[in-house]
């Protein structure tokens, strides 16, 4: 699986969110930015991403996923936003 594959899956399953994906094979780092995370706890935010990728995780196509989520206002000051 390629980062573009993971990005396409997430974009088709979670609306109004931007995704930045790095990694290869079955190990990926996901950074997600969207208003959809406003008011959600960090656990609920991660559950949303895991849920969107549950079939791929269950099949083994995705194995290790690191997730960081931000609202747009949080993203403005996030260290990961530098150079994106």
MODELLER restraints for C-alpha pairs under 7 A, 6 or more apart:
rsr = mdl.restraints
at = mdl.atoms
rsr.add(forms.Gaussian(group=physical.xy_distance, feature=features.Distance(at['CA:1:A'], at['CA:24:A']), mean=6.63, stdev=0.5))
rsr.add(forms.Gaussian(group=physical.xy_distance, feature=features.Distance(at['CA:1:A'], at['CA:25:A']), mean=5.29, stdev=0.5))
rsr.add(forms.Gaussian(group=physical.xy_distance, feature=features.Distance(at['CA:1:A'], at['CA:26:A']), mean=6.37, stdev=0.5))
rsr.add(forms.Gaussian(group=physical.xy_distance, feature=features.Distance(at['CA:1:A'], at['CA:61:A']), mean=6.96, stdev=0.5))
rsr.add(forms.Gaussian(group=physical.xy_distance, feature=features.Distance(at['CA:2:A'], at['CA:24:A']), mean=5.70, stdev=0.5))
rsr.add(forms.Gaussian(group=physical.xy_distance, feature=features.Distance(at['CA:2:A'], at['CA:25:A']), mean=6.65, stdev=0.5))
rsr.add(forms.Gaussian(group=physical.xy_distance, feature=features.Distance(at['CA:3:A'], at['CA:21:A']), mean=5.42, stdev=0.5))
rsr.add(forms.Gaussian(group=physical.xy_distance, feature=features.Distance(at['CA:3:A'], at['CA:22:A']), mean=5.82, stdev=0.5))
rsr.add(forms.Gaussian(group=physical.xy_distance, feature=features.Distance(at['CA:3:A'], at['CA:23:A']), mean=6.28, stdev=0.5))
rsr.add(forms.Gaussian(group=physical.xy_distance, feature=features.Distance(at['CA:3:A'], at['CA:24:A']), mean=6.59, stdev=0.5))
rsr.add(forms.Gaussian(group=physical.xy_distance, feature=features.Distance(at['CA:7:A'], at['CA:19:A']), mean=6.24, stdev=0.5))
rsr.add(forms.Gaussian(group=physical.xy_distance, feature=features.Distance(at['CA:7:A'], at['CA:21:A']), mean=6.45, stdev=0.5))
rsr.add(forms.Gaussian(group=physical.xy_distance, feature=features.Distance(at['CA:10:A'], at['CA:52:A']), mean=6.47, stdev=0.5))
rsr.add(forms.Gaussian(group=physical.xy_distance, feature=features.Distance(at['CA:13:A'], at['CA:52:A']), mean=6.02, stdev=0.5))
rsr.add(forms.Gaussian(group=physical.xy_distance, feature=features.Distance(at['CA:16:A'], at['CA:34:A']), mean=6.24, stdev=0.5))
rsr.add(forms.Gaussian(group=physical.xy_distance, feature=features.Distance(at['CA:17:A'], at['CA:32:A']), mean=6.59, stdev=0.5))
rsr.add(forms.Gaussian(group=physical.xy_distance, feature=features.Distance(at['CA:17:A'], at['CA:33:A']), mean=5.52, stdev=0.5))
rsr.add(forms.Gaussian(group=physical.xy_distance, feature=features.Distance(at['CA:17:A'], at['CA:34:A']), mean=4.38, stdev=0.5))
rsr.add(forms.Gaussian(group=physical.xy_distance, feature=features.Distance(at['CA:18:A'], at['CA:32:A']), mean=5.70, stdev=0.5))
rsr.add(forms.Gaussian(group=physical.xy_distance, feature=features.Distance(at['CA:18:A'], at['CA:33:A']), mean=5.11, stdev=0.5))
rsr.add(forms.Gaussian(group=physical.xy_distance, feature=features.Distance(at['CA:18:A'], at['CA:34:A']), mean=6.34, stdev=0.5))
rsr.add(forms.Gaussian(group=physical.xy_distance, feature=features.Distance(at['CA:19:A'], at['CA:30:A']), mean=6.87, stdev=0.5))
rsr.add(forms.Gaussian(group=physical.xy_distance, feature=features.Distance(at['CA:19:A'], at['CA:31:A']), mean=5.70, stdev=0.5))
rsr.add(forms.Gaussian(group=physical.xy_distance, feature=features.Distance(at['CA:19:A'], at['CA:32:A']), mean=4.63, stdev=0.5))
rsr.add(forms.Gaussian(group=physical.xy_distance, feature=features.Distance(at['CA:19:A'], at['CA:33:A']), mean=6.47, stdev=0.5))
rsr.add(forms.Gaussian(group=physical.xy_distance, feature=features.Distance(at['CA:20:A'], at['CA:30:A']), mean=6.00, stdev=0.5))
rsr.add(forms.Gaussian(group=physical.xy_distance, feature=features.Distance(at['CA:20:A'], at['CA:31:A']), mean=5.06, stdev=0.5))
rsr.add(forms.Gaussian(group=physical.xy_distance, feature=features.Distance(at['CA:20:A'], at['CA:32:A']), mean=6.50, stdev=0.5))
rsr.add(forms.Gaussian(group=physical.xy_distance, feature=features.Distance(at['CA:21:A'], at['CA:28:A']), mean=6.81, stdev=0.5))
rsr.add(forms.Gaussian(group=physical.xy_distance, feature=features.Distance(at['CA:21:A'], at['CA:29:A']), mean=5.74, stdev=0.5))
rsr.add(forms.Gaussian(group=physical.xy_distance, feature=features.Distance(at['CA:21:A'], at['CA:30:A']), mean=4.86, stdev=0.5))
rsr.add(forms.Gaussian(group=physical.xy_distance, feature=features.Distance(at['CA:21:A'], at['CA:31:A']), mean=6.41, stdev=0.5))
rsr.add(forms.Gaussian(group=physical.xy_distance, feature=features.Distance(at['CA:22:A'], at['CA:28:A']), mean=5.63, stdev=0.5))
rsr.add(forms.Gaussian(group=physical.xy_distance, feature=features.Distance(at['CA:22:A'], at['CA:29:A']), mean=5.18, stdev=0.5))
rsr.add(forms.Gaussian(group=physical.xy_distance, feature=features.Distance(at['CA:22:A'], at['CA:30:A']), mean=6.78, stdev=0.5))
rsr.add(forms.Gaussian(group=physical.xy_distance, feature=features.Distance(at['CA:23:A'], at['CA:29:A']), mean=6.11, stdev=0.5))
rsr.add(forms.Gaussian(group=physical.xy_distance, feature=features.Distance(at['CA:26:A'], at['CA:61:A']), mean=5.82, stdev=0.5))
rsr.add(forms.Gaussian(group=physical.xy_distance, feature=features.Distance(at['CA:26:A'], at['CA:62:A']), mean=4.36, stdev=0.5))
rsr.add(forms.Gaussian(group=physical.xy_distance, feature=features.Distance(at['CA:26:A'], at['CA:63:A']), mean=5.10, stdev=0.5))
rsr.add(forms.Gaussian(group=physical.xy_distance, feature=features.Distance(at['CA:26:A'], at['CA:64:A']), mean=6.49, stdev=0.5))
rsr.add(forms.Gaussian(group=physical.xy_distance, feature=features.Distance(at['CA:27:A'], at['CA:62:A']), mean=6.42, stdev=0.5))
rsr.add(forms.Gaussian(group=physical.xy_distance, feature=features.Distance(at['CA:27:A'], at['CA:63:A']), mean=5.82, stdev=0.5))
rsr.add(forms.Gaussian(group=physical.xy_distance, feature=features.Distance(at['CA:27:A'], at['CA:64:A']), mean=4.60, stdev=0.5))
rsr.add(forms.Gaussian(group=physical.xy_distance, feature=features.Distance(at['CA:27:A'], at['CA:65:A']), mean=5.83, stdev=0.5))
rsr.add(forms.Gaussian(group=physical.xy_distance, feature=features.Distance(at['CA:28:A'], at['CA:64:A']), mean=6.35, stdev=0.5))
rsr.add(forms.Gaussian(group=physical.xy_distance, feature=features.Distance(at['CA:28:A'], at['CA:65:A']), mean=4.97, stdev=0.5))
rsr.add(forms.Gaussian(group=physical.xy_distance, feature=features.Distance(at['CA:28:A'], at['CA:66:A']), mean=6.35, stdev=0.5))
rsr.add(forms.Gaussian(group=physical.xy_distance, feature=features.Distance(at['CA:29:A'], at['CA:65:A']), mean=5.69, stdev=0.5))
rsr.add(forms.Gaussian(group=physical.xy_distance, feature=features.Distance(at['CA:29:A'], at['CA:66:A']), mean=4.58, stdev=0.5))
rsr.add(forms.Gaussian(group=physical.xy_distance, feature=features.Distance(at['CA:29:A'], at['CA:67:A']), mean=6.00, stdev=0.5))
rsr.add(forms.Gaussian(group=physical.xy_distance, feature=features.Distance(at['CA:30:A'], at['CA:66:A']), mean=5.97, stdev=0.5))
rsr.add(forms.Gaussian(group=physical.xy_distance, feature=features.Distance(at['CA:30:A'], at['CA:67:A']), mean=4.80, stdev=0.5))
rsr.add(forms.Gaussian(group=physical.xy_distance, feature=features.Distance(at['CA:30:A'], at['CA:68:A']), mean=6.28, stdev=0.5))
rsr.add(forms.Gaussian(group=physical.xy_distance, feature=features.Distance(at['CA:31:A'], at['CA:67:A']), mean=5.93, stdev=0.5))
rsr.add(forms.Gaussian(group=physical.xy_distance, feature=features.Distance(at['CA:31:A'], at['CA:68:A']), mean=4.82, stdev=0.5))
rsr.add(forms.Gaussian(group=physical.xy_distance, feature=features.Distance(at['CA:31:A'], at['CA:69:A']), mean=5.77, stdev=0.5))
rsr.add(forms.Gaussian(group=physical.xy_distance, feature=features.Distance(at['CA:32:A'], at['CA:68:A']), mean=6.34, stdev=0.5))
rsr.add(forms.Gaussian(group=physical.xy_distance, feature=features.Distance(at['CA:32:A'], at['CA:69:A']), mean=4.76, stdev=0.5))
rsr.add(forms.Gaussian(group=physical.xy_distance, feature=features.Distance(at['CA:32:A'], at['CA:70:A']), mean=6.25, stdev=0.5))
rsr.add(forms.Gaussian(group=physical.xy_distance, feature=features.Distance(at['CA:33:A'], at['CA:69:A']), mean=5.87, stdev=0.5))
rsr.add(forms.Gaussian(group=physical.xy_distance, feature=features.Distance(at['CA:33:A'], at['CA:70:A']), mean=4.76, stdev=0.5))
rsr.add(forms.Gaussian(group=physical.xy_distance, feature=features.Distance(at['CA:33:A'], at['CA:71:A']), mean=5.47, stdev=0.5))
rsr.add(forms.Gaussian(group=physical.xy_distance, feature=features.Distance(at['CA:33:A'], at['CA:72:A']), mean=5.97, stdev=0.5))
rsr.add(forms.Gaussian(group=physical.xy_distance, feature=features.Distance(at['CA:33:A'], at['CA:75:A']), mean=6.78, stdev=0.5))
rsr.add(forms.Gaussian(group=physical.xy_distance, feature=features.Distance(at['CA:34:A'], at['CA:70:A']), mean=6.49, stdev=0.5))
rsr.add(forms.Gaussian(group=physical.xy_distance, feature=features.Distance(at['CA:34:A'], at['CA:71:A']), mean=4.96, stdev=0.5))
rsr.add(forms.Gaussian(group=physical.xy_distance, feature=features.Distance(at['CA:34:A'], at['CA:72:A']), mean=5.72, stdev=0.5))
rsr.add(forms.Gaussian(group=physical.xy_distance, feature=features.Distance(at['CA:35:A'], at['CA:71:A']), mean=5.24, stdev=0.5))
rsr.add(forms.Gaussian(group=physical.xy_distance, feature=features.Distance(at['CA:35:A'], at['CA:72:A']), mean=6.42, stdev=0.5))
rsr.add(forms.Gaussian(group=physical.xy_distance, feature=features.Distance(at['CA:37:A'], at['CA:45:A']), mean=6.11, stdev=0.5))
rsr.add(forms.Gaussian(group=physical.xy_distance, feature=features.Distance(at['CA:37:A'], at['CA:70:A']), mean=6.74, stdev=0.5))
rsr.add(forms.Gaussian(group=physical.xy_distance, feature=features.Distance(at['CA:37:A'], at['CA:71:A']), mean=5.77, stdev=0.5))
rsr.add(forms.Gaussian(group=physical.xy_distance, feature=features.Distance(at['CA:38:A'], at['CA:71:A']), mean=5.94, stdev=0.5))
rsr.add(forms.Gaussian(group=physical.xy_distance, feature=features.Distance(at['CA:45:A'], at['CA:69:A']), mean=6.67, stdev=0.5))
rsr.add(forms.Gaussian(group=physical.xy_distance, feature=features.Distance(at['CA:46:A'], at['CA:67:A']), mean=6.61, stdev=0.5))
rsr.add(forms.Gaussian(group=physical.xy_distance, feature=features.Distance(at['CA:56:A'], at['CA:62:A']), mean=5.52, stdev=0.5))
rsr.add(forms.Gaussian(group=physical.xy_distance, feature=features.Distance(at['CA:57:A'], at['CA:63:A']), mean=5.96, stdev=0.5))
rsr.add(forms.Gaussian(group=physical.xy_distance, feature=features.Distance(at['CA:75:A'], at['CA:81:A']), mean=6.50, stdev=0.5))
